[in-house]
């Protein structure tokens, strides 16, 4: 395929790199089949523990040099990476779409997010600010500064196979850290492609070998990272189950985690909403990426006075959805990532029916021409109750639950009464409702929006959520502080040494 040759990808690739240097690996073969057409894209030979040790050793060595590069110089390297991503945006976006199954526009959009975070990080490289404080002691000055931590282990998920990695690495690099990346074993070819792009830029700039390591493999690679005291920070994106395991392992050695886990996101549709905006936001939020975003809209909480009319609008909109090859820009919905995801989708449909859910748009698996991979499913809508266990659960598929409410207090309570706390929205033109939703008495999520959906966060704001979403923050705002250690400094420029608490000590 042309996109693979454009990205310098071989049919069979090694699964470990210290940067420019690819290591000979002898682990299990990871084969990547596209959910679009079921065809084999390529294979990767997974890393061994010996490969992992070599990557770690190189990273430790590289950190000693990389941390001493001036931050703006590190930022210049990241700027050039952003330019390289612009150059490769089309073939890399196509690969993301083909290997993961998201629409072509979403594939391009994911690479654009990588470009945007590089631009953000370039500016950040000149803004790693500390504070100055007034000392209570005469002739003393106090301030704080931020230092890099060392190795950042990045475990990414299949649904955003490249963008979330970049949110972490671009910030970590300008902060002076080095990174080791474990891509999802469901999208390994994307990892190879990105590593090739990085290597091209880093080699040209004389970046120390080891600043950008890659380790391909399954769950065992994540376990090596999370149990390794040489990796002070582990950033993990994935399920809540996975995040709990990572969090416990890293906490046991008093390391630091950045966890981006499950979401069970809701939109409240007020009787005072602009229903056209509400319909667009709900539709894209529910079916975009075939429901495989952590910010996917999974619940609509609709005011009882407009419930029936809005349901009718939504059902009509679903009838117009085109499901098929995501590289065809006429299609709205692509496939699920694999047949295991299809099984989970079908199990959730059955569970919903058992608990009394009423499907107003039926689900199911699509068969026939164009659907040979077996991964295409129908986006569906079910009327449900907030307390149903399936409604409390995150199914990574296009299943939308409709819920009724009578008062804004009730709507917010329904919104908050799930274990997850990532993204949330309210559709309303009522200022009081909007402000209540954003107040201390409102949404308990890390992201709360008014008159936009739950998906589509901008990189300028910190991204992440609370409760079982993990509490981590990535991307914009001051998320960079998670990759650094704070140090408070006091300088005595006087001729005396006053002691704490007024203690006198004579010599």
N, C-alpha and C positions, 0 to 999 in steps of 0.2 A: 504494500500500500504506500502511496506517495507520501502520506503524512509521516509514516514511520521512517522512511529514508530521509526526509527533510529534518527529522529530529535525531538522525544518526543512531537509530535503534536497530539492533541485530535481531534475527529471529530467536536466538537464544542468548540471554545475557547473564552476566555474573551479578550476584546479589549483594555485593559489598564494595564500598569505595571509601577511601580516606580523603577524597577530594578529586583531583585529576586522576589519581592512580586507582585502577580497578583491581580488586584482589581476586585470586583464583578461589572459587567457592566449590564445596562438595556436598552441600546439604541437599534436602529434598527439592525436586523440581516443582516449581509453582507455575501452573499453566493458566493463562488468562484467556477466557472465552468471552466474547462480546455478548452482552444480553440483547443487543440489537438484532443480530442474525444468528447467534450461536456459534460463530466461526472462531477458530483459534487465532488470537492476535500475535502471541509470542509466549515464550516461557523464560523464567528466571530461576537460576540455581540458588537456593537459599543459602544464607551465611551459616557458618559453623561458629561454635564458641571461640575457636582460635581466631577466626576472622573478626569476631566482636572484640576480642582482646587487642588485636592489632589496630582496629579503628579507635578504640578508647585510648590506647597509648599515643597514637598520633594526635588525637584531640588534646590530650594533656600537654604534649610538647608544644602544639600550635598555640594553645591558650597563653603560654608564658610570653610569646612574642606578640600575638594579636592584641592582647589587652594593652600593650604599650603603644600601639599605633594611635595617633590622635583620632578622636571620635569623628571629626569631619572627614578625615582621610578614609576611615572605615565607611562613612556615609557615601563617599564618592564611589567606592566599589559597589555599594548597593544601588546607587544611581545608575551605574552602567549595567547592572543586572536588570533593572527596570527597562532600560533601552533594549537589551537582548530579548526580553519577554515581549516587547512591542514587535520586534523582528519576527519572533516565532509564534505570535499570537494565533494566527490562523491554523497552522498544523497542530499546535498544542491544544487549542480549543477543540479541534476536531477529534483529537485523541481522547480528551476528557469525555466528550460526548459519546464516542464509540465504545470506550472501555467501561464507562460508568453507566451510560444509558440516558443521561439527561439531554435536553434539547440542545441543538447546536448553538442557539443564542445564549443559553445558560452556560455552555462550554466556553464560548468566547467571554461571557461575563465573568466566569471564574478566573480566567487569565487576566482580565482587566482588573479584578480585585488584587491580584498579585502585583500588577503594575502600580496600582494606587497605593498599596502599602509600602512599596519601595519609595515612591514619591514622599509619602508621609515620613518614612524613616530617615530620608535624606535631611529633611528639615529638623527632625528630632535630634540628629547627630550634633547639632549646634545648640540644643536646648535641654541637656541633661542636668537640669537645675537642682541645686540644693538650696538651703536657707541660711541666713545669718541670724543669730540671736544675741541679745544683750546679756552679758554676764552680770551676776550680782557681786562679783569680786572686782575691785578696781584694778586696772591695768591688765585685764584679760579680754580675750575675744573668743566667741563661740560661733561655730558654723557646722553644717552637716554637708556631707558629700556622698556620692553614690559610686560604688565600685562593681565591676563585673563579678559574677559568681563562679564561672568556669564552664563546665559542660552542661548544655541544655538538651535533654532527651525529648524528642518530639514523636509522639505516637498519633498518627492521623487516621481518619476514617474514610471509607470508600465514597461517601456521598459528596464530599468536597475533597477529591484526591490530591489537589495541589494548593488551593487557596489557603486553607487553614494552616498548612505547613508554613506558607510564606508569612502569615500573620505573626507567627512565632519567630521564625528565623530572621526576618528583616529587622525586627526590633532587637532581638538578642545580639545580632552581629554589630549593630551600631553601638550597643551597650558594652561591647567588648567581649561577649561570650562566644563560645564555639558551639556548634550544633551537631547532633547525631540524629538522623531521621529514620524512623521505621514506618514506611508507607503501609497502607492496608494491603494485606495479601490478596484482596479482591481486585485491586487496581495497581499491580506492581509495575506495569509498563509506563504509567504516568510518572512513577518515581524515577525510572531510568531516564526518561526524557528530560525531566527537570535537572537531574544530576549532570547530564551532558551539557545543558545550558549553563549551569553554575560553573562547571569546570572550565569552560571556554573563557568566561569572564575572569575568574579567579586566577587562572594561569597567566593571563595577560597582565594582571596587576601585581604579580608576585606575592599573592596571598599565601601564607604558610599552609603547607599540606596538613590537613586535619581540621581546618576550620569548618568544613562542610562534609561530614561523614554520612554514609548511607548504609543501613543494615536491612536487608530484606529477609522476611521469614514470618513465621506464625506467632502464636501466643508466647512461645518460649523466649523470643527476642524481647518482647515487652517485659517479661519476668526478669531477664538479665538486667535490663535498664533499671527497673523499679527497685531491685534489691542491691544495686551497685552504689556504694557510698561515694564513688568517684563522680557520680552524676548528681549534683546537688539539686537540680530542678528537673522535674519530669512534667511535661505538658501532654495531656492525654485527651483525645476527643473520641467519644464513642458512647456505648450504652452505660446506664447507671450501674448495672452489674459489674461491668469491666472497671468503671471508675472507683467503685468501692474497693475492689481488689487492689488497684493501683494505689489508692489513697492510704489503705491500711499498710501496704508494704513500705511505701516511702515514709510514712509517719513513724513506722517502727524504728527507722534509722534517723529520724528527725530531719528528713529532707523536706523539700518544698514541692508542692504540686500546683499545677494550673489545670483544673478539670472542667471540661466542656462536655456535659453529658445530656441525658434525655430531656425532651420538652413535651408538654401536653398543652399546647397553646390554644388560647380561646380568643374570639372576637365577640364583644358585646355589641349587639345591634339595637340601638335605642329607637324608640318610636319617633324621636326627633333627629334621626340620621338622614343624611343624603343617601337614599337607597341605591342610586346608581354607583356611587363611590363604594358603598358597602358591598354591593354585588361583585364588583371587579376585585376588590380586596379579598373577599371571601373565596372567590373562585380561584384566583392565582395562589392564594395561601394554601388552599386545600389540595390542588392537583399539581402545582409546580414541582418539578423533579419527581413526579409520580409519588408525591407524599413522602419522599425520603430526605427531607430537610429536618434538622433539629428544630427549626422554627416553623415547620408546617402547621397550618391551622387544622386542628383536630376537633375543635368544639366551636359551635356557634350558639351563643346565648342570646336569644331573640325575645324582644318584648312581646307579651301575649297579644297586644292589640294589632300588631303587624305580622305576627307569626305566620299565619296562613298565606298572606299575600307575598311575603318575602320567600317562603318556601316554594311557592309556585314559580317565582322569578328564577330561583336557584335551579329548580328541576329543569326548567326550559333552557337555562344556560348550559347545564350538564349535557343536555341532548345535542348540543352543537359542538361538543368537544371531539376533536379528531385524535385518535390514538394510533400510533405507528412509529415507524423509523424516525428517531429524533434528529437525524441529520437532514431530514426533509423539513424545511421550515414551515410547511403548511400544517404540520402536526403539532398539537398542543401537549400531548402526554406521551412519554416514552415508556420503556419497560422498567420493571423492578430489577435489582442488581443480579439476582440469580434465583434458582428454583427453591432454595431454602426460604427466601423472602416471600415467594409465592405461597409456600406452605403456611408461613406465619400469617399472611393475609387471609387465606381461606379459614384458618383456625379462628381468627378474630371474627370473621363473618358468622361462623357457626356459634361462637360464644355469645355474640350480640343477639342472635335469634333466640338462643336458649334463655337469655335473661329478659326477653320480652321486647327487644328492639324491633321497630317497624321500618323496613327498608322502603323508602320512597323512590330511590334510584338503586336498582339491584346491581350487585357486584358479580364477579365471575372472571374466569380465565378466558382469554381470547385465543382462538385457534384458526388455522387456515393460512392462506397466502399472506406473507408479511409478518406472521406471528410464529415462525418456526422455532424460535429460541425457547418458547414456552414460558416467557417471562412477562408477557403483556397481560395486564389485568384492567378491569373496568373501575374507574373511580365511582364510588358509591356514597349514598347518603342514608343515614338511619336516624329516625326519631328515637330518642332515648331519655333516660333519667340520670341526673347527676350522680346518684349513688351507685349506679351499676358498675361492677368491677371492671368491665371492659372499657368503660369511659375513663376510669382512673388510670388505665394502662396505655402506654405509648406503643402503638403498632406502626412500624415504619412502612406505611403504605397509604394509598389515597382513600381512607375511610373517614367520613365526616359525620359527626354526631350533632343533631339539632336538639337544643334544650330551651325551655320556656322560662321567662321570669316576669315578675309583676312590678318590683321596685328596684331602683338602682342599688340599694343595699343588698338585696337578694342576689342580683346579678354579680356583684363583686364577690360576694361570699361563694357563689358557685364557681366563679373564675379561680378563686384562691384555693378551693377545697380539692386539690389534687396534690400528689407528692412532688411533682415537678414545678419549677418556677423559672422558666426561661423567658418566653416572649408573650406579650399580651397586647390587646388593642380594644379600643372603644370607638364605635362609629356614632357620633352625635354632633349636633350643632348647638347643643345646650352647654353653655360655658360652665355652669355649676356641676353638671355631670362630669364633664371633662376634667375639671379641677379636682373633684372628689376622687376620680379614678387615679389621678397622679399624686394624690396626697398620701399622708401616713395611713389613712384609712382606706386606701385604694389597692391597686394591684400590688401583689407581693413578688412580682417577677423582676428579673434583672433588666428587662426591656419592657417599657410601657409606652404605647403609641396612641395617638388620637387621629382618627380619620386616615390612617393608612393601615395596611394589614400587618400580620405578625412576621412575614418574611421580608428580606431585602434590607438588612442592616447596613449602614454606611461604615466604612473603615475609620472615619473620624471619631466615632464614639467607642467607648469600651464595650466589648461584646461578651456576654456571659449571663448566668442566671444563678438563682438561689435554690435552697432545699436540695432535692435529689439531682438538680442540674449541676451541682458541684461547687458553686461559688467562685469559679475561676473567671478571670477577665483577660481578654486578648484584644489586639488591634489598637484602637485609638485612645484618645484622652491620655491618662497617666498609667495605662496598662504596662508601659515600659518598666515601671518600678518593680514588677514581679520578677524581672530578670536580673535584678541588681541587689546588692546589699547596702544598707544605710549605715553610715558611720558618722558619729558625732565627734567633733574635734574642739578642743579648748587649747588656746595658746596664751601663755603668761608672758607678757612683754614688760612686766614691772620688775622692781628690784626686791620684791617681797614674795613670800609664798603663804598666803592665807589658807588655812586648812578648813575643811568642811565642818559644819556645825559649830564653828568658833573654837575648835580645839586648839590649845596651846601646846607646842612641843618644842622644848628648848634643848639646844645642843651646844 
